[in-house]
C-alpha cells in the first residue's frame, strides 16, 4: 500500500508491504515492479511489515508480491498480494493557442481559443470556473505590454477550452498578444507555467497613393 493518491508527482514513492502475520525470508528482491526501479538500499522492516521506496517512470506503476516469497513459523508460504497501481505524472499542463503563435492574416472577427492539454484545478483542488481566469487571461494590442483589449471570455470545463471573442472587430493589420498566467494545476499537482502567443490581424485597408507635387500646386 501507499499513502499517496493516484495520479501523483511524488518521487520516490513510499510503499508499505504488510503481511497478516510475522514472516521470514522476505527482502527487496521479492518485490515485483513494473514502471520504475526499486531503491534496494531503502528496504527496511521486519516481522509482518516492510518498507521500500520506488523510483517511478512516467506513466503506470505496478507493485506486487508473488506467492511463496516469505514463510510463517510453520513454513507456509504467503499467498500472492494484491497489485498496487499508481499513475506517475511529472509533466505540467500546457496550452495550445488558436490562432497559433506567429500566425498572420487572422480574420478580424476570429475567436481566440486557449486549450489545456489536460484537466486543471485550482490550488485547493477544485474544478476551474470562468471567474478563475479573470485578470490572468489577456489580449493586448501592439505589444505584450500594450493596452488590454475587451474580449468576451467563456470557459468550457469539459473540453478545457477558453474562448475569447472580440466584441466587435479587431483592427486591420494590428498585432495582438494573448497571454495566460492563471495559477492552476493538473490532477497530480503539477503547476501550469503560463504561456503567450502572438498573431497579426488581416490587412483589409487598400493601399493609398500620394502624388507630388500635390494637385493644383503652382511654382513647381
C-alpha positions as protocol buffer text, in pm:
chain_id: "A"
residue {
  index: 1
  type: UNK
  ca { x: 0 y: 0 z: 0 }
}
residue {
  index: 2
  type: UNK
  ca { x: 98 y: 367 z: -17 }
}
residue {
  index: 3
  type: UNK
  ca { x: -42 y: 681 z: 141 }
}
residue {
  index: 4
  type: UNK
  ca { x: -18 y: 864 z: -192 }
}
residue {
  index: 5
  type: UNK
  ca { x: -317 y: 915 z: -418 }
}
residue {
  index: 6
  type: UNK
  ca { x: -310 y: 850 z: -791 }
}
residue {
  index: 7
  type: UNK
  ca { x: -204 y: 1023 z: -1006 }
}
residue {
  index: 8
  type: UNK
  ca { x: 97 y: 1152 z: -817 }
}
residue {
  index: 9
  type: UNK
  ca { x: 408 y: 1356 z: -896 }
}
residue {
  index: 10
  type: UNK
  ca { x: 593 y: 1239 z: -583 }
}
residue {
  index: 11
  type: UNK
  ca { x: 919 y: 1054 z: -636 }
}
residue {
  index: 12
  type: UNK
  ca { x: 1038 y: 831 z: -485 }
}
residue {
  index: 13
  type: UNK
  ca { x: 712 y: 660 z: -393 }
}
residue {
  index: 14
  type: UNK
  ca { x: 696 y: 505 z: -44 }
}
residue {
  index: 15
  type: UNK
  ca { x: 542 y: 157 z: -40 }
}
residue {
  index: 16
  type: UNK
  ca { x: 439 y: -46 z: 265 }
}
residue {
  index: 17
  type: UNK
  ca { x: 416 y: -425 z: 239 }
}
residue {
  index: 18
  type: UNK
  ca { x: 206 y: -564 z: 523 }
}
residue {
  index: 19
  type: UNK
  ca { x: 158 y: -934 z: 596 }
}
residue {
  index: 20
  type: UNK
  ca { x: -118 y: -1058 z: 826 }
}
residue {
  index: 21
  type: UNK
  ca { x: 135 y: -1237 z: 1046 }
}
residue {
  index: 22
  type: UNK
  ca { x: 512 y: -1240 z: 1102 }
}
residue {
  index: 23
  type: UNK
  ca { x: 716 y: -1390 z: 818 }
}
residue {
  index: 24
  type: UNK
  ca { x: 1076 y: -1485 z: 746 }
}
residue {
  index: 25
  type: UNK
  ca { x: 1288 y: -1474 z: 432 }
}
residue {
  index: 26
  type: UNK
  ca { x: 1140 y: -1161 z: 277 }
}
residue {
  index: 27
  type: UNK
  ca { x: 1369 y: -899 z: 118 }
}
residue {
  index: 28
  type: UNK
  ca { x: 1372 y: -639 z: -161 }
}
residue {
  index: 29
  type: UNK
  ca { x: 1428 y: -899 z: -433 }
}
residue {
  index: 30
  type: UNK
  ca { x: 1081 y: -1039 z: -354 }
}
residue {
  index: 31
  type: UNK
  ca { x: 911 y: -714 z: -454 }
}
residue {
  index: 32
  type: UNK
  ca { x: 795 y: -707 z: -816 }
}
residue {
  index: 33
  type: UNK
  ca { x: 775 y: -379 z: -1004 }
}
residue {
  index: 34
  type: UNK
  ca { x: 666 y: -258 z: -1345 }
}
residue {
  index: 35
  type: UNK
  ca { x: 724 y: 104 z: -1437 }
}
residue {
  index: 36
  type: UNK
  ca { x: 1026 y: 208 z: -1236 }
}
residue {
  index: 37
  type: UNK
  ca { x: 1310 y: 89 z: -1016 }
}
residue {
  index: 38
  type: UNK
  ca { x: 1327 y: -35 z: -659 }
}
residue {
  index: 39
  type: UNK
  ca { x: 1564 y: 151 z: -429 }
}
residue {
  index: 40
  type: UNK
  ca { x: 1725 y: -155 z: -273 }
}
residue {
  index: 41
  type: UNK
  ca { x: 1902 y: 48 z: -7 }
}
residue {
  index: 42
  type: UNK
  ca { x: 1570 y: 186 z: 116 }
}
residue {
  index: 43
  type: UNK
  ca { x: 1429 y: -157 z: 204 }
}
residue {
  index: 44
  type: UNK
  ca { x: 1357 y: -199 z: 574 }
}
residue {
  index: 45
  type: UNK
  ca { x: 1122 y: -371 z: 815 }
}
residue {
  index: 46
  type: UNK
  ca { x: 1076 y: -697 z: 997 }
}
residue {
  index: 47
  type: UNK
  ca { x: 812 y: -934 z: 1129 }
}
residue {
  index: 48
  type: UNK
  ca { x: 492 y: -852 z: 938 }
}
residue {
  index: 49
  type: UNK
  ca { x: 564 y: -503 z: 794 }
}
residue {
  index: 50
  type: UNK
  ca { x: 825 y: -396 z: 539 }
}
residue {
  index: 51
  type: UNK
  ca { x: 900 y: -68 z: 360 }
}
residue {
  index: 52
  type: UNK
  ca { x: 1060 y: 22 z: 30 }
}
residue {
  index: 53
  type: UNK
  ca { x: 1088 y: 325 z: -199 }
}
residue {
  index: 54
  type: UNK
  ca { x: 1014 y: 312 z: -571 }
}
residue {
  index: 55
  type: UNK
  ca { x: 1165 y: 549 z: -828 }
}
residue {
  index: 56
  type: UNK
  ca { x: 886 y: 557 z: -1086 }
}
residue {
  index: 57
  type: UNK
  ca { x: 890 y: 602 z: -1461 }
}
residue {
  index: 58
  type: UNK
  ca { x: 638 y: 833 z: -1625 }
}
residue {
  index: 59
  type: UNK
  ca { x: 301 y: 660 z: -1657 }
}
residue {
  index: 60
  type: UNK
  ca { x: 165 y: 348 z: -1492 }
}
residue {
  index: 61
  type: UNK
  ca { x: 344 y: 190 z: -1197 }
}
residue {
  index: 62
  type: UNK
  ca { x: 258 y: -159 z: -1064 }
}
residue {
  index: 63
  type: UNK
  ca { x: 393 y: -316 z: -744 }
}
residue {
  index: 64
  type: UNK
  ca { x: 312 y: -665 z: -619 }
}
residue {
  index: 65
  type: UNK
  ca { x: 448 y: -972 z: -437 }
}
residue {
  index: 66
  type: UNK
  ca { x: 420 y: -1321 z: -583 }
}
residue {
  index: 67
  type: UNK
  ca { x: 319 y: -1621 z: -374 }
}
residue {
  index: 68
  type: UNK
  ca { x: 567 y: -1820 z: -165 }
}
residue {
  index: 69
  type: UNK
  ca { x: 816 y: -1535 z: -125 }
}
residue {
  index: 70
  type: UNK
  ca { x: 801 y: -1538 z: 256 }
}
residue {
  index: 71
  type: UNK
  ca { x: 711 y: -1803 z: 512 }
}
residue {
  index: 72
  type: UNK
  ca { x: 547 y: -1810 z: 853 }
}
residue {
  index: 73
  type: UNK
  ca { x: 673 y: -2009 z: 1151 }
}
residue {
  index: 74
  type: UNK
  ca { x: 505 y: -2322 z: 1012 }
}
residue {
  index: 75
  type: UNK
  ca { x: 698 y: -2277 z: 685 }
}
residue {
  index: 76
  type: UNK
  ca { x: 381 y: -2197 z: 494 }
}
residue {
  index: 77
  type: UNK
  ca { x: 436 y: -1958 z: 205 }
}
residue {
  index: 78
  type: UNK
  ca { x: 239 y: -1638 z: 155 }
}
residue {
  index: 79
  type: UNK
  ca { x: -42 y: -1602 z: -94 }
}
residue {
  index: 80
  type: UNK
  ca { x: 12 y: -1358 z: -381 }
}
residue {
  index: 81
  type: UNK
  ca { x: -60 y: -999 z: -287 }
}
residue {
  index: 82
  type: UNK
  ca { x: -292 y: -751 z: -448 }
}
residue {
  index: 83
  type: UNK
  ca { x: -140 y: -527 z: -718 }
}
residue {
  index: 84
  type: UNK
  ca { x: -72 y: -168 z: -619 }
}
residue {
  index: 85
  type: UNK
  ca { x: -135 y: 53 z: -921 }
}
residue {
  index: 86
  type: UNK
  ca { x: -42 y: 422 z: -947 }
}
residue {
  index: 87
  type: UNK
  ca { x: -8 y: 677 z: -1223 }
}
residue {
  index: 88
  type: UNK
  ca { x: 312 y: 880 z: -1201 }
}
residue {
  index: 89
  type: UNK
  ca { x: 278 y: 1216 z: -1374 }
}
residue {
  index: 90
  type: UNK
  ca { x: 555 y: 1476 z: -1353 }
}
residue {
  index: 91
  type: UNK
  ca { x: 456 y: 1663 z: -1669 }
}
residue {
  index: 92
  type: UNK
  ca { x: 297 y: 2006 z: -1616 }
}
residue {
  index: 93
  type: UNK
  ca { x: -14 y: 2104 z: -1812 }
}
residue {
  index: 94
  type: UNK
  ca { x: 37 y: 2312 z: -2125 }
}
residue {
  index: 95
  type: UNK
  ca { x: -188 y: 2512 z: -2356 }
}
residue {
  index: 96
  type: UNK
  ca { x: -241 y: 2534 z: -2732 }
}
residue {
  index: 97
  type: UNK
  ca { x: -337 y: 2865 z: -2888 }
}
residue {
  index: 98
  type: UNK
  ca { x: -558 y: 2920 z: -3192 }
}
residue {
  index: 99
  type: UNK
  ca { x: -461 y: 3115 z: -3391 }
}
residue {
  index: 100
  type: UNK
  ca { x: -122 y: 2955 z: -3340 }
}
residue {
  index: 101
  type: UNK
  ca { x: 175 y: 3164 z: -3235 }
}
residue {
  index: 102
  type: UNK
  ca { x: 305 y: 3392 z: -3514 }
}
residue {
  index: 103
  type: UNK
  ca { x: 1 y: 3346 z: -3738 }
}
residue {
  index: 104
  type: UNK
  ca { x: -58 y: 3634 z: -3978 }
}
residue {
  index: 105
  type: UNK
  ca { x: -372 y: 3733 z: -4169 }
}
residue {
  index: 106
  type: UNK
  ca { x: -620 y: 3636 z: -3896 }
}
residue {
  index: 107
  type: UNK
  ca { x: -981 y: 3728 z: -3977 }
}
residue {
  index: 108
  type: UNK
  ca { x: -1099 y: 4039 z: -3794 }
}
residue {
  index: 109
  type: UNK
  ca { x: -1397 y: 3855 z: -3643 }
}
residue {
  index: 110
  type: UNK
  ca { x: -1198 y: 3544 z: -3545 }
}
residue {
  index: 111
  type: UNK
  ca { x: -1237 y: 3392 z: -3200 }
}
residue {
  index: 112
  type: UNK
  ca { x: -925 y: 3311 z: -3000 }
}
residue {
  index: 113
  type: UNK
  ca { x: -907 y: 2980 z: -2813 }
}
residue {
  index: 114
  type: UNK
  ca { x: -671 y: 2853 z: -2544 }
}
residue {
  index: 115
  type: UNK
  ca { x: -691 y: 2476 z: -2490 }
}
residue {
  index: 116
  type: UNK
  ca { x: -539 y: 2296 z: -2192 }
}
residue {
  index: 117
  type: UNK
  ca { x: -355 y: 1970 z: -2254 }
}
residue {
  index: 118
  type: UNK
  ca { x: -532 y: 1805 z: -1960 }
}
residue {
  index: 119
  type: UNK
  ca { x: -783 y: 1877 z: -1686 }
}
residue {
  index: 120
  type: UNK
  ca { x: -674 y: 2155 z: -1449 }
}
residue {
  index: 121
  type: UNK
  ca { x: -776 y: 2253 z: -1098 }
}
residue {
  index: 122
  type: UNK
  ca { x: -732 y: 2537 z: -851 }
}
residue {
  index: 123
  type: UNK
  ca { x: -468 y: 2527 z: -577 }
}
residue {
  index: 124
  type: UNK
  ca { x: -740 y: 2395 z: -346 }
}
residue {
  index: 125
  type: UNK
  ca { x: -813 y: 2110 z: -586 }
}
residue {
  index: 126
  type: UNK
  ca { x: -1147 y: 2246 z: -702 }
}
residue {
  index: 127
  type: UNK
  ca { x: -1266 y: 2249 z: -1062 }
}
residue {
  index: 128
  type: UNK
  ca { x: -1174 y: 2565 z: -1251 }
}
residue {
  index: 129
  type: UNK
  ca { x: -1450 y: 2811 z: -1344 }
}
residue {
  index: 130
  type: UNK
  ca { x: -1451 y: 3108 z: -1581 }
}
residue {
  index: 131
  type: UNK
  ca { x: -1405 y: 3350 z: -1294 }
}
residue {
  index: 132
  type: UNK
  ca { x: -1070 y: 3194 z: -1206 }
}
residue {
  index: 133
  type: UNK
  ca { x: -927 y: 3332 z: -1531 }
}
residue {
  index: 134
  type: UNK
  ca { x: -1036 y: 3692 z: -1472 }
}
residue {
  index: 135
  type: UNK
  ca { x: -735 y: 3920 z: -1494 }
}
residue {
  index: 136
  type: UNK
  ca { x: -496 y: 3638 z: -1582 }
}
residue {
  index: 137
  type: UNK
  ca { x: -608 y: 3580 z: -1942 }
}
residue {
  index: 138
  type: UNK
  ca { x: -547 y: 3887 z: -2155 }
}
residue {
  index: 139
  type: UNK
  ca { x: -541 y: 4003 z: -2515 }
}
residue {
  index: 140
  type: UNK
  ca { x: -324 y: 4310 z: -2575 }
}
residue {
  index: 141
  type: UNK
  ca { x: -265 y: 4516 z: -2887 }
}
residue {
  index: 142
  type: UNK
  ca { x: 71 y: 4628 z: -3033 }
}
residue {
  index: 143
  type: UNK
  ca { x: 290 y: 4459 z: -2768 }
}
residue {
  index: 144
  type: UNK
  ca { x: 286 y: 4210 z: -2481 }
}
residue {
  index: 145
  type: UNK
  ca { x: 261 y: 4511 z: -2251 }
}
residue {
  index: 146
  type: UNK
  ca { x: 12 y: 4700 z: -2468 }
}
residue {
  index: 147
  type: UNK
  ca { x: -342 y: 4808 z: -2396 }
}
residue {
  index: 148
  type: UNK
  ca { x: -574 y: 4526 z: -2282 }
}
residue {
  index: 149
  type: UNK
  ca { x: -849 y: 4459 z: -2535 }
}
residue {
  index: 150
  type: UNK
  ca { x: -1211 y: 4393 z: -2438 }
}
residue {
  index: 151
  type: UNK
  ca { x: -1261 y: 4033 z: -2547 }
}
residue {
  index: 152
  type: UNK
  ca { x: -1553 y: 3836 z: -2403 }
}
residue {
  index: 153
  type: UNK
  ca { x: -1435 y: 3518 z: -2228 }
}
residue {
  index: 154
  type: UNK
  ca { x: -1603 y: 3180 z: -2180 }
}
residue {
  index: 155
  type: UNK
  ca { x: -1460 y: 2856 z: -2039 }
}
residue {
  index: 156
  type: UNK
  ca { x: -1576 y: 2502 z: -2110 }
}
residue {
  index: 157
  type: UNK
  ca { x: -1464 y: 2286 z: -1817 }
}
residue {
  index: 158
  type: UNK
  ca { x: -1548 y: 1968 z: -2009 }
}
residue {
  index: 159
  type: UNK
  ca { x: -1316 y: 2036 z: -2302 }
}
residue {
  index: 160
  type: UNK
  ca { x: -1070 y: 2261 z: -2119 }
}
residue {
  index: 161
  type: UNK
  ca { x: -1112 y: 2538 z: -2376 }
}
residue {
  index: 162
  type: UNK
  ca { x: -1109 y: 2911 z: -2306 }
}
residue {
  index: 163
  type: UNK
  ca { x: -1280 y: 3107 z: -2584 }
}
residue {
  index: 164
  type: UNK
  ca { x: -1211 y: 3477 z: -2635 }
}
residue {
  index: 165
  type: UNK
  ca { x: -1448 y: 3666 z: -2863 }
}
residue {
  index: 166
  type: UNK
  ca { x: -1384 y: 4019 z: -2990 }
}
residue {
  index: 167
  type: UNK
  ca { x: -1685 y: 4239 z: -2904 }
}
residue {
  index: 168
  type: UNK
  ca { x: -1696 y: 4395 z: -3249 }
}
residue {
  index: 169
  type: UNK
  ca { x: -1400 y: 4361 z: -3480 }
}
residue {
  index: 170
  type: UNK
  ca { x: -1027 y: 4354 z: -3446 }
}
residue {
  index: 171
  type: UNK
  ca { x: -825 y: 4629 z: -3609 }
}
residue {
  index: 172
  type: UNK
  ca { x: -690 y: 4576 z: -3956 }
}
residue {
  index: 173
  type: UNK
  ca { x: -322 y: 4472 z: -3964 }
}
residue {
  index: 174
  type: UNK
  ca { x: -287 y: 4512 z: -3586 }
}
residue {
  index: 175
  type: UNK
  ca { x: -58 y: 4294 z: -3374 }
}
residue {
  index: 176
  type: UNK
  ca { x: -227 y: 4104 z: -3090 }
}
residue {
  index: 177
  type: UNK
  ca { x: -66 y: 3927 z: -2795 }
}
residue {
  index: 178
  type: UNK
  ca { x: -255 y: 3663 z: -2596 }
}
residue {
  index: 179
  type: UNK
  ca { x: -128 y: 3562 z: -2252 }
}
residue {
  index: 180
  type: UNK
  ca { x: -241 y: 3330 z: -1974 }
}
residue {
  index: 181
  type: UNK
  ca { x: -81 y: 3334 z: -1628 }
}
residue {
  index: 182
  type: UNK
  ca { x: -356 y: 3164 z: -1425 }
}
residue {
  index: 183
  type: UNK
  ca { x: -239 y: 2958 z: -1126 }
}
residue {
  index: 184
  type: UNK
  ca { x: -380 y: 2613 z: -1199 }
}
residue {
  index: 185
  type: UNK
  ca { x: -256 y: 2257 z: -1151 }
}
residue {
  index: 186
  type: UNK
  ca { x: -315 y: 1917 z: -1307 }
}
residue {
  index: 187
  type: UNK
  ca { x: -459 y: 1631 z: -1103 }
}
residue {
  index: 188
  type: UNK
  ca { x: -114 y: 1519 z: -992 }
}
residue {
  index: 189
  type: UNK
  ca { x: -32 y: 1868 z: -862 }
}
residue {
  index: 190
  type: UNK
  ca { x: 199 y: 1985 z: -1141 }
}
residue {
  index: 191
  type: UNK
  ca { x: 169 y: 2365 z: -1185 }
}
residue {
  index: 192
  type: UNK
  ca { x: 89 y: 2538 z: -1513 }
}
residue {
  index: 193
  type: UNK
  ca { x: 379 y: 2770 z: -1601 }
}
residue {
  index: 194
  type: UNK
  ca { x: 187 y: 3023 z: -1810 }
}
residue {
  index: 195
  type: UNK
  ca { x: 225 y: 3091 z: -2181 }
}
residue {
  index: 196
  type: UNK
  ca { x: 164 y: 3350 z: -2451 }
}
residue {
  index: 197
  type: UNK
  ca { x: 122 y: 3378 z: -2828 }
}
residue {
  index: 198
  type: UNK
  ca { x: 123 y: 3646 z: -3096 }
}
residue {
  index: 199
  type: UNK
  ca { x: -85 y: 3688 z: -3412 }
}
residue {
  index: 200
  type: UNK
  ca { x: -142 y: 3959 z: -3671 }
}
residue {
  index: 201
  type: UNK
  ca { x: -488 y: 4055 z: -3793 }
}
residue {
  index: 202
  type: UNK
  ca { x: -559 y: 4056 z: -4164 }
}
residue {
  index: 203
  type: UNK
  ca { x: -498 y: 4379 z: -4356 }
}
residue {
  index: 204
  type: UNK
  ca { x: -820 y: 4494 z: -4524 }
}
residue {
  index: 205
  type: UNK
  ca { x: -719 y: 4854 z: -4586 }
}
residue {
  index: 206
  type: UNK
  ca { x: -639 y: 4932 z: -4951 }
}
residue {
  index: 207
  type: UNK
  ca { x: -306 y: 5097 z: -5025 }
}
residue {
  index: 208
  type: UNK
  ca { x: -316 y: 5475 z: -5076 }
}
residue {
  index: 209
  type: UNK
  ca { x: -119 y: 5692 z: -5319 }
}
residue {
  index: 210
  type: UNK
  ca { x: 15 y: 6042 z: -5264 }
}
residue {
  index: 211
  type: UNK
  ca { x: 125 y: 6238 z: -5570 }
}
residue {
  index: 212
  type: UNK
  ca { x: 396 y: 6500 z: -5550 }
}
residue {
  index: 213
  type: UNK
  ca { x: 354 y: 6779 z: -5635 }
}
residue {
  index: 214
  type: UNK
  ca { x: 1 y: 6797 z: -5496 }
}
residue {
  index: 215
  type: UNK
  ca { x: -291 y: 6860 z: -5728 }
}
residue {
  index: 216
  type: UNK
  ca { x: -319 y: 7233 z: -5807 }
}
residue {
  index: 217
  type: UNK
  ca { x: 29 y: 7320 z: -5685 }
}
residue {
  index: 218
  type: UNK
  ca { x: 198 y: 7622 z: -5850 }
}
residue {
  index: 219
  type: UNK
  ca { x: 560 y: 7730 z: -5892 }
}
residue {
  index: 220
  type: UNK
  ca { x: 663 y: 7370 z: -5938 }
}
